[in-house]
Amino acid sequence: MFLSSSYDNLAFMKVYLELLHSNKVLRRLSIIQLVSYFGAWFSNIAIYTLLLSMNVSPSVIAFVAMLNFMAGVIQAPISGSIIDKIHPKRLMLSLLSIEIIATFCLVFVNEVSDLYLLYMLIFFKMAAASFYFTTEMSLLPKILDGDKLQKANELHSIIWSLSYTLGMAISGFFVYAFGVTMAFIVDGFMFITAFILLFGLSIEVEVSTSKKNFISMMQDTFSYLGKHPKALHLIIVHAFVGVTAFDALVALMVDYYYSSIIATSLALGLLHAARAVGLVIGPVVLGKWINNKRIIYIFIAQGLAVWLWAYMMHNFYLSLLASIVVGFFTTTLWSYTYTLLQKNIDAKYYGRIVAYNDMLFLTSAGVTSYMIGYLATHDFSLPSITVIMGIIFMFGGLYYAWVLKKEKLEEIS
């Protein structure tokens, strides 16, 4: 049985490799993802290491974590309309340019008085990153369909998780050895590399020639959602996955429990890397098993895994193990609910509806980050906060079960 399972997993990985081999655009975009995401985690660890070294309050840490998501929320109402009217390559190159400038400017943040500069740079950096992500996720349904689209979304999640694993683990040691400034510089050059790779890529897709202004396009989108409620329900379902925004929680865990036994940057890197191991393994194991009905069990399993994390949180080594279990279900939950939305909307609305979907997802993640900081400063223990997050996943599973019963959803494959 073990050999059979291992063979199935290898065969499943082969599907991803064949998809990359057959589609040049997807292959290059995936390489760009790997490079840019890998670089991004250098600055992420460096930022939290810098904040903890400044002895800032939990509310500041939570606010920084929230900024990572709220920047995307604010721009989402117009980003979808822009995506549907501008060629994706030109748009993505412009967004990478913003990320390059904002990342290099992080080297000027050195003390508490520079926090407002840090907030501004994170806002612009993450707004561009979110815009880029939405543009790319709107592009995929235009070049892929059906099972290939699902595999592309899963592949995107695996690349994100692999970059997250290597980036967090290596950056923890890198920041410990060379400091936060060098991490920001390395991150900046990663984005320059991604820009060069994208500049040489030819992307042939049709761009809308509609003369409607942004307001008219927004009204048209809301009208579409009103007539197709299952799209709105799927947006809400995907938003539940935003509760996996654990950055503030992990930073506070390190500060409260582990700082006396291991260097801050190393603890941050190892905890994030452990969770990302689960993120990579999960879709390989669950990918062939998952379908529209079984996603309910993934919501429940995610909630139970978060409760396990709460129970093991006080012990650093057990927390590493629990982090892997938490990550195991997240990638499948994210990629399948995202693909369900793409599968159940009309092609002409991809950019706008994906943008609104990302807006609600990022709102969920931002509120989660704020909630962690708020509760931590009002005498809630970190384990009790984590238990609350697990309960939210249970509600997500119940809501999806209701949607599945109420609406007719197309199977992905």
PEZI-V625874 format. One record per pair of residues at least 4 apart in sequence whose C-alpha atoms are under 6 Angstrom apart, sorted by the first residue. I is the first residue (numbers start at 1). GAP is how many residues later the second one is. If there is no record, write none. Layout:
i={I	I}
gap={GAP	GAP}
This chain:
i={20	26	32	33	34	34	34	36	36	36	37	38	38	39	39	40	41	41	42	42	43	43	43	46	46	49	58	59	59	62	62	62	62	65	65	66	66	68	69	69	70	71	71	72	72	73	75	76	76	80	80	80	81	83	84	84	85	85	88	92	95	99	99	100	100	102	102	103	104	104	107	109	121	122	123	126	134	138	138	140	141	144	144	145	146	146	147	150	151	153	154	157	158	158	159	160	161	161	161	161	163	164	165	165	166	167	168	168	169	169	169	170	171	172	172	172	173	174	175	175	212	225	234	235	238	239	239	239	240	242	242	242	243	243	245	248	252	253	254	254	255	259	269	270	271	274	274	274	275	275	275	276	277	278	278	278	278	279	279	279	282	282	282	283	283	286	290	296	297	298	299	299	300	302	303	303	303	305	305	306	306	307	307	309	309	310	310	312	312	313	315	319	331	332	339	349	350	353	358	362	363	367	371	372	375	376	403}
gap={7	4	162	4	4	125	129	154	155	158	126	125	129	148	151	147	126	127	129	141	4	140	141	4	134	216	315	4	314	186	307	308	311	183	304	300	303	58	293	297	296	52	56	55	58	286	4	279	283	271	272	275	271	268	124	267	122	123	4	40	33	4	26	88	91	19	23	85	81	84	74	5	4	4	4	4	221	212	213	4	4	4	5	4	266	267	266	189	4	182	181	174	4	122	4	4	4	115	118	119	4	4	108	111	4	4	101	105	100	101	104	4	4	93	94	97	93	4	4	5	4	4	107	122	99	121	122	125	156	119	122	123	122	125	120	121	4	4	4	5	4	5	4	4	49	46	49	50	48	49	52	51	47	4	46	49	50	48	49	52	4	46	47	4	49	4	4	101	4	4	94	98	94	27	87	90	91	20	21	20	84	80	83	4	13	73	76	6	7	6	4	4	4	4	4	4	4	4	4	4	4	4	4	4	5	4	4}
